[in-house]
C-alpha cells in the first residue's frame, strides 16, 4: 500500500521495479489526454505498450458511450468506466463486446439524477451538465472546467456537498464532479475486473507490484493509495492540497506527455 507521502521523481523508480511491470492502469482525462485532446504521441505510447505485451487498461470517469468506442478501437485490453460503474472488454477474435455492470443502482436512478442535476445547476452559478451526460448510464457529471470557465474550489466543494446530501458518492476529476449511487469506485471495480477477466488477484503483494497506475486528480486517490507503484503526471500538483493519498512517483511532464514519459521508462526495460 502507498501511504501517500513524498512524491519522488519517476526517474528514481528502479530498473528492477520497472522491469517487473506487466500492466498499466491509466486515467484518461489530463493523464493520457492533453487539454482535452488525445495526441499522436500519447496514442502511439498506448500502441507501443500493447505491442510490447504490457496490458493496458484505462480506468476513467468517462461515460459508457466513450468506453464502448475505447474498448473496441483503442489498443487496450479492457476499460473501467464511470468511476467503476462497469467494465468493458472487447473479444477481437469473436468480435464481441462484453460489458459487466457493478452494483445494483436504484430503479429510479435516472429521475433522481435529473432532479439532483437541476438543483446543482440552479445553486452553483457557472457549472453545467457535462456534455457527455447523454451517453452515461450510471452517474451524474457536472462540468466545472471542461466546457465552462474554470470554477473556484469553493464552487467545486458546493457541487460535491449537494451530491453527497442527496445520497450520492461524489468524486472530483480534473474537469468534472461525478456522483453516483452505489458502493464502488475506480479501485474496487478494477480489482474485481482483474480477478474475473484475467485471474489476477491484487491482494497478492507480488502480483500487486507487477501493476502500475497513473493518474492526475482527486478521483484517482483510491488508486494512488492502493498501488505501491502509483504515478502522478506532473499536473497532479494542481490538486496537491486535495489528495488524501498521493502517488509514489511523479513525472516531469504534464498530462499526455507525462504518460509518454512513463511509457518510455517501462519500454526501456524491455530493450535491455
C-alpha positions in Angstrom: 0.0 0.0 0.0 1.1 3.6 -0.7 1.0 5.8 2.4 0.7 8.9 0.3 4.0 10.5 1.4 6.5 12.4 -0.7 6.2 12.1 -4.5 9.5 11.1 -5.9 10.7 11.7 -9.5 9.7 8.9 -11.8 13.4 8.7 -12.9 14.2 7.3 -9.4 11.9 4.2 -9.9 14.5 1.4 -10.2 15.1 -0.5 -13.4 14.3 -3.7 -11.4 10.9 -2.3 -10.4 10.1 -1.1 -13.9 11.1 -4.5 -15.4 8.5 -6.3 -13.3 5.6 -4.3 -14.6 3.2 -6.4 -16.7 0.2 -4.0 -16.7 -0.6 -0.3 -16.8 -3.8 1.1 -15.4 -4.4 4.7 -16.5 -6.8 7.5 -16.0 -7.7 9.3 -19.3 -8.5 13.0 -18.9 -5.4 15.1 -18.4 -3.4 11.8 -17.9 -3.4 10.3 -21.4 -5.0 13.4 -23.0 -3.7 16.9 -23.0 -6.1 19.9 -22.9 -8.9 17.6 -23.9 -7.1 16.1 -26.9 -5.6 12.7 -27.5 -2.2 13.5 -29.0 -0.5 11.3 -31.6 2.4 10.7 -29.1 0.1 9.5 -26.3 -1.8 7.2 -28.6 1.5 5.8 -30.0 2.6 5.2 -26.4 -0.5 3.1 -25.9 0.2 1.1 -29.0 3.8 0.5 -28.1 2.9 -0.7 -24.6 0.2 -3.0 -26.1 2.6 -4.3 -28.7 5.3 -5.0 -26.1 2.9 -7.3 -24.2 2.2 -4.9 -21.4 -1.5 -4.9 -20.6 -3.2 -1.5 -20.9 -6.4 -0.7 -19.1 -7.9 2.8 -18.9 -9.7 3.5 -15.6 -11.8 6.6 -16.2 -14.8 8.7 -15.2 -15.8 9.0 -18.8 -19.2 7.5 -19.9 -20.4 4.2 -21.3 -20.7 5.7 -24.8 -17.0 6.6 -24.8 -15.9 3.3 -23.2 -17.7 1.3 -25.9 -15.5 3.1 -28.5 -12.3 2.8 -26.4 -12.7 -0.9 -25.8 -13.3 -1.6 -29.5 -10.9 0.7 -31.2 -8.0 1.6 -28.8 -5.0 -0.7 -28.3 -6.3 -1.7 -24.8 -7.2 -4.9 -23.0 -10.3 -3.6 -21.2 -11.7 -0.3 -19.8 -13.3 0.6 -16.5 -15.8 3.5 -16.9 -17.9 6.0 -15.0 -15.6 5.7 -11.9 -16.2 2.0 -11.6 -19.8 1.6 -12.6 -18.8 -1.1 -15.2 -16.0 -2.5 -17.2 -15.9 -3.4 -20.9 -13.7 -5.9 -22.7 -13.7 -6.5 -26.5 -13.0 -10.0 -27.8 -11.3 -9.3 -31.1 -11.5 -12.9 -32.3 -15.2 -13.3 -31.6 -15.9 -9.6 -32.4 -18.0 -9.3 -29.3 -18.1 -6.6 -26.6 -18.6 -7.8 -23.1 -19.9 -5.3 -20.5 -20.2 -6.0 -16.8 -22.1 -3.6 -14.6 -21.3 -3.3 -10.9 -23.7 -2.9 -8.0 -27.5 -2.5 -8.0 -28.5 1.1 -8.7 -31.9 2.3 -7.6 -34.6 1.8 -10.2 -35.5 5.5 -10.2 -31.8 6.4 -10.7 -32.3 8.4 -13.9 -35.1 10.6 -12.5 -33.2 11.2 -9.3 -30.1 12.2 -11.3 -32.2 14.7 -13.3 -33.6 16.2 -10.1 -30.2 16.5 -8.4 -28.7 17.9 -11.6 -31.3 20.6 -11.8 -30.8 21.6 -8.1 -27.0 21.8 -8.6 -27.2 23.9 -11.8 -29.6 26.3 -10.0 -27.4 26.6 -6.9 -23.9 26.8 -8.3 -23.5 29.6 -10.9 -21.2 28.8 -13.8 -21.4 25.0 -13.7 -23.0 22.9 -16.4 -24.2 19.4 -17.1 -21.2 17.6 -18.7 -21.6 17.5 -22.5 -21.2 13.7 -22.4 -24.0 13.2 -19.9 -26.3 11.9 -22.6 -24.2 8.7 -23.0 -23.8 7.9 -19.3 -25.7 5.0 -17.7 -24.9 5.3 -14.0 -23.6 8.6 -12.9 -24.1 12.4 -13.0 -21.2 14.5 -14.3 -21.2 18.2 -13.5 -18.7 20.3 -15.6 -16.6 22.8 -13.7 -13.9 23.4 -16.2 -14.1 21.4 -19.4 -16.6 23.4 -21.5 -17.2 26.2 -18.9 -14.8 28.8 -17.4 -12.9 27.2 -14.5 -14.8 27.5 -11.2 -13.1 28.2 -7.9 -12.6 25.3 -5.3 -15.4 26.6 -3.2 -17.9 26.1 -6.1 -16.5 22.6 -6.7 -16.9 21.8 -3.0 -20.5 23.0 -3.2 -21.3 20.6 -6.0 -19.7 17.7 -4.0 -21.7 18.6 -0.9 -25.0 18.7 -2.8 -24.4 15.3 -4.4 -23.5 13.8 -1.0 -26.5 15.3 0.6 -28.6 13.6 -2.0 -27.1 10.2 -1.1 -24.6 10.0 -3.9 -20.9 9.2 -3.7 -19.0 12.1 -5.2 -15.5 12.4 -6.7 -13.7 15.3 -8.3 -11.8 14.8 -11.5 -9.7 17.4 -13.4 -12.8 18.6 -15.2 -16.0 17.2 -13.6 -17.6 16.3 -10.3 -19.0 12.8 -10.7 -21.8 11.5 -8.5 -23.4 8.0 -8.3 -25.5 5.7 -6.2 -23.6 2.6 -5.2 -20.7 1.3 -3.1 -18.0 1.2 -5.7 -15.1 3.3 -7.1 -12.3 3.0 -9.5 -10.3 0.7 -7.2 -13.0 -1.8 -6.2 -14.1 -2.3 -9.8 -10.5 -2.6 -11.1 -9.7 -5.3 -8.6 -12.9 -7.2 -9.5 -12.3 -6.8 -13.2 -8.7 -8.1 -13.0 -9.8 -11.1 -10.9 -12.8 -12.1 -13.1 -11.4 -11.3 -16.5 -7.7 -12.1 -16.1 -7.4 -14.3 -13.0 -5.2 -11.7 -11.3 -5.6 -11.0 -7.5 -4.2 -7.7 -6.4 -4.4 -8.9 -2.8 -1.3 -10.9 -3.7 1.5 -8.5 -2.9 3.8 -9.9 -5.5 1.1 -9.5 -8.2 0.3 -6.0 -7.0 3.9 -4.9 -7.6 3.6 -6.0 -11.2 1.0 -3.3 -12.0 1.3 0.4 -12.2 -1.3 3.1 -12.0 -1.0 6.6 -13.5 -3.5 9.4 -12.8 -3.8 13.1 -12.1 -6.7 14.2 -9.9 -8.6 13.5 -6.6 -10.8 10.8 -8.1 -7.6 8.8 -8.5 -6.9 8.9 -4.8 -8.2 5.3 -4.1 -5.7 4.1 -6.8 -2.9 6.2 -5.5 -3.4 4.9 -2.0 -3.5 1.2 -3.0 -0.8 0.8 -5.6 2.8 0.9 -4.4 3.7 1.8 -8.0 1.4 4.7 -8.4 2.4 7.6 -10.7 1.0 11.1 -11.0 1.6 13.1 -14.2 3.1 16.5 -13.2 -0.3 18.3 -13.3 -1.3 16.2 -10.2 0.4 19.0 -8.3 -2.5 21.3 -9.3 -4.6 19.2 -6.8 -1.8 18.5 -4.2 -3.9 20.0 -1.3 -6.9 17.9 -2.3 -5.2 14.5 -2.3 -5.8 12.3 0.7 -3.3 9.9 -0.7 -0.5 11.0 -3.1 1.2 9.0 -5.9 4.5 7.4 -5.0 6.1 8.8 -8.2 5.6 11.9 -10.4 6.6 12.5 -14.0 8.5 15.6 -15.1 6.0 16.3 -17.8 2.3 17.2 -17.6 -0.7 15.3 -19.0 -0.2 13.2 -22.1 3.5 14.0 -22.3 3.8 12.6 -18.7 2.0 9.4 -19.8 4.5 9.1 -22.7 7.4 9.6 -20.2 6.1 6.7 -18.1 5.6 4.5 -21.2 9.1 5.2 -22.3 10.5 4.3 -18.9 8.7 1.0 -18.9 9.5 0.2 -22.6 13.2 0.9 -22.0 13.5 -2.1 -19.7 12.2 -4.3 -22.5 15.0 -3.1 -24.7 17.7 -4.1 -22.1 
